[in-house]
Amino acid sequence: QVQLVESGGGLVQAGDSLRLSCAASGRTFSSRAMGWFRQAPGKEREFVAAVNWSGSRTNYAGSVRGRFTISRDNAKNTVYLQIDSLKPEDTAVYYCATVGNDLRPLGSWGQGTQVTVSS
């Protein structure tokens, strides 16, 4: 059972950049597709981005395409989310998870990392 720890969030201004990290424990990380999700106050958790096991394929929600970049370093058991040109509507708690071919999350969530964007 993989364990996930998200980090890298913070309080920033619109237009700033952040790089979020998701550190995984376990021996099967390199064979799993990974995704990022986010949840704003009063809203349901939504899909943000995903990357396949090798890093050769990615998927993005339309609202973040062109600004967010997902990547992974299997040697470090870590997946990243580079966020550029942050907007106030990006404010949310960001979570990572393993995902299936349908991009649905699998397993347990970590504690998440808070991203707050002021205008």
N, C-alpha and C positions, 0 to 999 in steps of 0.2 A: 504494500500500500504506500503510494508516494505521498510525501509530506511537502507542502508548499509554503513558502514565506515570501510575501511581497514587501517591497521597500522602494524608496526613491521619491515618494510624493512630497508635497509641501504647499506653501502659500506663495503664489506667484501672480504677476500682472499679465493682462492680456498681451499676447505677442511673444511671451517668454517661451522657453523650452524646458522640458524635463525628460529624464530617462528613467523609466521604472524598471525594476529588476524582480524576477521571480526565481528564487533559489529552491531547487528540488532535491530531496533525498530519496534514495532508492536506486536500485540497480537497472531499472528498465526505462529510465528517462529518455535515452537516445532513440528508442523505438516508438515513442508516443508523440502524436500531434498535440500541440499546445495552443491555448487560446487566452485572450484577455477579454474580460467583461467589466462593466461598470454599473453602478447603481447610484442614482441621485436621490436626495430626500423625497419621499412620497411617490417614487416611481419604481417600476419593476427593473430588475437586473437585465441589462441588454448586452448583446454581442458587440465586440469592438473589432477584434482581429484574431487571426489564427495562422499558424505555420505548421507545415508537415514535419515529419521526423527528421528529414535531412536539411530543411531550410530552403528547399528549392521551390516550394509553392506557398503562396500566401493568399489570404482572403481578408477583406476589410469591409466594415460597414460603410455605407455611402456617406454618412455624416463625417467620417474621419479620413476618408481616402484622400491622399495627397499631403496630409499633414502628419499622420501617424505611420510609423514603420516598425514592424515586428521582426525580430531576429532571434537566433538562439546560438548558444555555445555549448555543445554537448559535452565537451571536455570539462566544462565547469558546472554542468547540470543546471544551466541558467537560461531563462528566456527573457528577452528585453522588449520594452515598448518605448521607442523614441517618439516623443510628442513635440512637434514644432507648431509655432503660431497658435498658441493656446487661446481659447475663447472662454468667456464666462460659462457658456453652456457645456463645457467639458468638465465642470465641477462635479465630482462624484467620488465614491470609493471605488478603487480599481482592484479587481481580483484576477488571478490566473487560475487555470484549471486544465487538466487533460481534456481533450475533446474527441468525439467520434467523427466519422466521415460526414455526418449531418451537421457538424459544428456544435452539437449539444455538449454541455459540460458533463464530465464523468468524475466519479469519486467525490472527495470532500474539498470544501473551500478553505483557503487560508484566512488570515485575519483581515486582509486587504490593506491598501495604502491610500490615504486621503489626498486628493488633488483639489485645491481650491484656487480658482482663478478670479481675480478682481479686475474690474474695468476702469 
